[in-house]
Amino acid sequence: MRKRVAIFDDDPDILEVCAIILKSKGFDIITQTNCIDILQKVKTFQPDVILMDNWIPDIGGIKATQLIKADKETKHIPVIFFSANNNIENLAREATADHFLQKPFDISTLHEMVSNALQESTALVEQK
């Protein structure tokens, strides 16, 4: 079964580039340009990994990630917080994200980050 990645970013170009890169690596991709009804979207999509932009409309990436991580049905999903903000590590920590990725990034870094998040998530599930 192919792994699913949900990408939340308000920039259509970033969404397209990330989707192309990850689709070429065998992932199923779902993209969203806002965080309206974020929990319902995540529960419906059931992604294996989430890429969350910091500056996404409606509630923003920090609040959206906090909601995902606070919900018992979605808290296990690894969230990679990504932004061009120089303070990305602190923002990711505040958001309670599992990982962070500084924009701009290269193709191999994106793929590696998603793959590592999946491996860590799988390992945690197997330990339980």
N, C-alpha and C positions, 0 to 999 in steps of 0.2 A: 504494500500500500504506500502510495506516495505521501510524503509529508507536506503539510499545509502551512504556508506563511501568510499572515495578515500584515499588510503594510498600511500604516496610517500616516499620511503626509499631505499637506495642503498644496504642495507643488506637483502639478501633473507630470512635469519632466522627470522629477525624482522618482515618482511612482512608476513611470514607464521604464526608466533605466533599471531600477531595482527589480521590477517584474521580469524584464528581458533577461537580466543576469541570472536570477534565481530559477526561472523557467528553464533556461539552458542547462542548469545543473540538476534538473529533474524534480523541482518542487512545484506544487500547485500553489498558485498565488491569488490572493484576494486583496484588492486595494480600496482604500476609502480616503476621501479628502476632508473628512471632519470626524468629530467624536460624538456626534449626536447619538444618543441611545447606545453608548459604547458597550455596556455590559450585554445588552441584547444582541448586538452585532457579533461580539466575541462568542457568546453562547451558541448562536446560530451557525457561525462559520466553523467553530471548533478548530482553531489553528493549533499547530504544534509549537509555533514560535510567533511572536509579535514584534514587528519593528515599529517603534512609536517616535514620531517627530515631537520636538519640544513645542514648536509654534504652530499647533494645529487648531483650527477654528472650533468654536463652541467653548469647551472647558479647558483646552490646552493639554499638552502631553503629560505634564506632572500629575494633574488631577485625574486624567484618564487612566494613567498607570496605577495610581493609588487605588482607584475604584476596582480595577482588575485584580490587584493584589489583595484587596480586602474581602473579595467575594470567595466563598468556599468552593464554588464551582469553577472558578477561573484562576485562582491564585497559583496553581501549579504550572501555568503556562509561562515559559521564559519570555521576558520582555527585554528587548534590546532598544535602549533609548538612544536616538541619534539626533544630532544637531550640529550646526556650524558654530554654536556658541562656544567661546573659549573656556567656559566654566562647565563643560559637559559632564565631567566626573561628579561634581557636586550636585548638579541638577538631577543626574541619574540616581544618585543616592537619596536625594529628597523625594524623588518619584517612587522609590522602592523598586527600581528596575534591577534586573539581574546582571545586565551588561550595558556598556555604552560604546558608541561608535561615533567618532568625530567626522563631520562632513568637512571637506570632501574626502572620500575614501576610494580605494581602488577595488576592482572587481574581486581579486583574490581575498582581500580583507573582508569584504561583505560575505562572501561564500564561507570563508573560514569561521567567521563569527556566528553565522547561522548554524553551521555544522557543529561547532563546539557547544552551542546552546542546546541543540538537540541531543547530543551525546550526554551532556550533564543531566538533562531532564530525564532521559532514558535510564541513566544510572541511578538516579534518585528513586524512580518508580520501581526498579528492580530490587532496591534495598528494602522497600516496604513490604 
